[in-house]
Structure formats: C-alpha cells, structure tokens
Amino acid sequence: MAGLLHWVQENGFTLVQSLGIAASLIYTARSFRQGIRDQRIAQRLTLAGHHRELWSSSHREPSLSRITSPDADLIAHPITFEEREFLLEVIYHFQTCWELARESDLVPLASLRLDASEFFALPLPQRVWRDSRASRDRRFVAFIESCLAAPESP
C-alpha cells in the first residue's frame, strides 16, 4: 500500500494529465460521430426536399401530366419543351442519387435501381434518356442501362 501511495505521489499529475487527454479524445470522437450523424440526417432531408419539390411541380403543371403515363403516344404527340426540361431535371436528380448511393449508404442502391427500372421504362423518360445519355457520366449511363436490361422485382 505504501508503494502505491508513493507511486501516486510521484506520478499523480502525469496520471491525471493522461486521463484528461484520453477523456478529451473520447469526447472529441463522440462529438465527431454525432456531427456525421447530424450531417447525414440533414443530407437526407435536403434530398427528400428536392425530390418532393421536383415531383410537386409535375403535379401542379397540367402540361407534365403525360410524364408517368405508360400509354403516352410519342408519334401522335411528340415530347414538348416543358416535358423535356422536366425530365432532364429528373435525370439529373437520379444521377445525384446514384452518386450518393455510390459514395455512402445515404440512398439505398437497390431502391434506386428499382425506381430507375420503372421510371426509365416509361415512353417519355425513355426517349429523353436516349437523347441525353451521350452527355452523361459513362458509369451512370451503364447503371441506368443495366437497370433497363435487368429490372429488379420488388
């Protein structure tokens, strides 16, 4: 017991200092993890907001009503400027989601694959996709094409 008391007297300050450093590192690590979690929540909310805003505009605009129609006749009624512009925004949104899915688990890739296979199989999205894919990231093009070639079932 006397030996322990002597050791604490000799090394007490170093022990307290080391414990303080260890505690501050643990606190910093926990704060960092919480910050990452908060950032991911903010990113999800931002993405959901963009998604809601994008699709709300399609519901408000009667000129965009054919976008999700599987029976749209592109021969009788070619794609309008408004439809094309909207679909280019949707494609950009898909590409952003795809990039997030590749870089993190913020967007589940399986869900994105299912959405892409259903959406790009529709006549209007398919036409705008085919017209615009040459100017897109080749990896994103390969992803969408793989979704169309082998759609996943729910």
C-alpha positions in Angstrom: 0.0 0.0 0.0 2.8 2.4 0.8 4.4 1.6 -2.6 1.1 2.6 -4.4 0.8 5.8 -2.4 4.4 6.7 -3.2 3.8 6.0 -6.9 0.7 8.1 -6.9 2.6 11.0 -5.2 5.4 10.7 -7.8 3.2 10.2 -10.9 -0.2 11.5 -9.9 0.0 14.6 -12.1 1.0 12.6 -15.1 -1.8 10.1 -14.4 -4.4 12.9 -14.2 -3.0 14.5 -17.3 -3.1 11.2 -19.2 -6.7 10.5 -18.1 -7.7 14.1 -19.2 -6.2 13.6 -22.6 -7.9 10.2 -23.0 -11.2 11.7 -21.9 -10.9 14.6 -24.3 -10.1 12.2 -27.2 -13.2 10.1 -26.4 -15.3 13.2 -26.2 -14.0 14.5 -29.5 -14.6 11.2 -31.2 -18.2 11.0 -29.9 -18.8 14.6 -31.0 -17.4 13.9 -34.4 -19.6 10.8 -34.8 -22.6 12.8 -33.7 -21.7 15.5 -36.2 -21.5 13.0 -39.0 -24.9 11.5 -38.0 -26.4 15.0 -37.9 -24.9 15.8 -41.3 -26.4 12.6 -42.8 -29.8 13.5 -41.4 -29.6 17.0 -43.0 -28.5 15.4 -46.3 -31.5 13.1 -46.3 -33.9 15.9 -45.5 -32.3 18.0 -48.3 -32.6 15.2 -50.8 -36.2 14.5 -49.8 -37.0 18.2 -50.1 -35.6 18.2 -53.6 -37.5 15.1 -54.6 -40.7 16.5 -53.2 -40.2 19.9 -54.9 -39.4 18.2 -58.2 -42.4 15.9 -58.3 -44.8 18.6 -56.8 -44.1 20.7 -59.9 -45.1 17.8 -62.1 -48.4 17.5 -60.3 -49.1 21.3 -60.4 -48.4 21.5 -64.1 -51.0 20.0 -66.4 -48.5 20.2 -69.2 -46.5 17.5 -67.4 -49.3 15.0 -66.9 -48.0 12.5 -69.6 -44.6 12.1 -68.0 -45.6 9.0 -66.0 -48.1 7.6 -68.5 -47.2 4.2 -69.8 -49.5 4.8 -72.8 -48.0 8.1 -74.0 -48.0 8.2 -77.8 -44.9 10.0 -78.9 -45.8 9.7 -82.6 -49.2 11.5 -82.2 -47.9 13.9 -79.6 -44.2 14.5 -79.6 -42.4 15.5 -76.4 -42.9 19.2 -75.5 -40.2 21.5 -74.4 -41.6 21.6 -70.9 -41.7 17.8 -70.6 -38.1 17.6 -71.9 -36.8 20.2 -69.4 -38.6 18.5 -66.5 -37.3 15.1 -67.5 -33.7 16.4 -67.7 -34.1 17.7 -64.2 -35.4 14.2 -63.1 -32.4 12.6 -64.8 -30.0 14.9 -63.0 -31.8 14.1 -59.7 -31.4 10.4 -60.5 -27.7 11.0 -61.2 -27.3 12.8 -57.9 -28.9 10.0 -56.0 -26.8 7.5 -57.8 -23.6 9.4 -56.8 -24.8 9.5 -53.2 -25.6 5.7 -53.3 -22.1 5.0 -54.6 -20.3 7.2 -52.0 -22.4 6.4 -49.0 -25.4 4.5 -47.8 -27.5 7.7 -47.9 -29.5 6.3 -50.8 -30.0 2.5 -51.0 -28.7 1.4 -54.4 -31.3 -1.4 -54.6 -34.2 1.1 -54.2 -32.6 3.4 -56.8 -32.2 0.5 -59.2 -35.9 -0.4 -58.8 -37.0 3.3 -59.3 -34.8 3.7 -62.3 -36.0 0.5 -64.0 -39.6 1.5 -63.6 -39.2 5.2 -64.5 -36.9 4.9 -67.5 -39.1 2.1 -69.0 -41.9 4.8 -69.5 -42.1 6.2 -73.0 -41.3 9.9 -72.3 -38.5 9.3 -69.8 -37.0 6.6 -72.1 -36.9 9.0 -75.1 -35.3 11.8 -73.2 -32.9 9.4 -71.6 -31.8 8.1 -75.0 -31.5 11.6 -76.4 -29.4 12.8 -73.5 -27.3 9.8 -72.3 -24.3 10.6 -74.5 -23.6 13.7 -72.5 -23.7 11.9 -69.1 -21.1 10.2 -66.9 -20.4 6.8 -68.6 -20.7 4.9 -65.3 -24.1 6.5 -64.6 -25.2 5.5 -68.2 -24.0 2.0 -67.5 -26.0 1.9 -64.3 -29.3 3.1 -65.9 -28.8 0.7 -68.9 -28.3 -2.2 -66.5 -31.5 -1.2 -64.7 -33.4 -1.3 -68.0 -31.8 -4.5 -69.2 -32.5 -6.4 -66.0 -35.1 -4.7 -63.8 -35.3 -5.9 -60.3 -38.6 -7.0 -58.9 -39.8 -5.6 -55.5 
